[in-house]
Amino acid sequence: MSNGAMPKPEGSDRADAPRHVAIIMDGNGRWAAARGLPRAEGHRRGVEALRKVVRASHELGISYLTIFSFSSENWSRPASEIGDLFGLLRRFIRNDLATLHADGVRVRVIGEREGLESDICALLTEAEDLTRNNTRLTLVVAFNYGSRQEIANAAQRLAREVADGKRDPATITPDVLGAHLDTSDIPDPDLIIRTSGEQRLSNFLMWQAAYSELVFVPIHWPDFDKAALEGAIAEYATRERRFGGLVAKNVAKTGS
């Protein structure tokens, strides 16, 4: 798989913390609708929730936090809403990047960049370049991301290697395919959280989620905070992770 043994970043020594938490941030629009507010306000409040969760993640000993910020399927939404989402991304990077960098957060972006507006691509690259050497927390931003496309892209790269005579098809193993994914340098998530009560992955980290624990919480994303994150981690701590074997083990507690 794509999560070989890697050193734990500094500050991630809490024994009860999952090493890698991934979150499907769902329910911004429903949060706004329930309050008679425009969807854009729900997305704005969702950014505020993200700030809280990034801070809480380091405090709770999490080493990697992956957020599903924009799905490749989200292009089907109204153009006005897509514009609002992109505007929030621009403001988040411009306003928060310096703070993230000062706090030792490394930013990694996964997903397709072809076809994105040039200033968005430049901001994503700037965020990665500036924070590349930070070690306190890795914030993985899944932007214009879809797991099926990620896997297809990896298969295409391997197919080209075979066609060029650089690889024997018999050498293509799960580990080899995992090494060709966007997340090749990121351990698989221990815990995946989805807010708003929906209970599906929605094309998010499907390869990487093979042995992830899934926790679905009923609250909408703008209301998600440190207490909610602690609740999800408490639920995770009750799970027995066997990884297909007979003996339960918790990778987060061993750091591997």
Secondary structure, 3 states (H helix, E strand, C coil): CCCCCCCCCCCCCCCCCCCEEEEECCCHHHHHHHCCCCHHHHHHHHHHHHHHHHHHHHHCCCCEEEEEEEEHHHHHCCHHHHHHHHHHHHHHHHHHHHHHHHCCEEEEEECCCCCCCHHHHHHHHHHHHHHCCCCCEEEEEEEEECHHHHHHHHHHHHHHHHHCCCCCHHHCCHHHHHCCCCCCCCCCCCEEEECCCCCCCCCCCCCCCCCCEEEECCCCHHHCCHHHHHHHHHHHHCCCCCCCCCCCCCHHHHCC
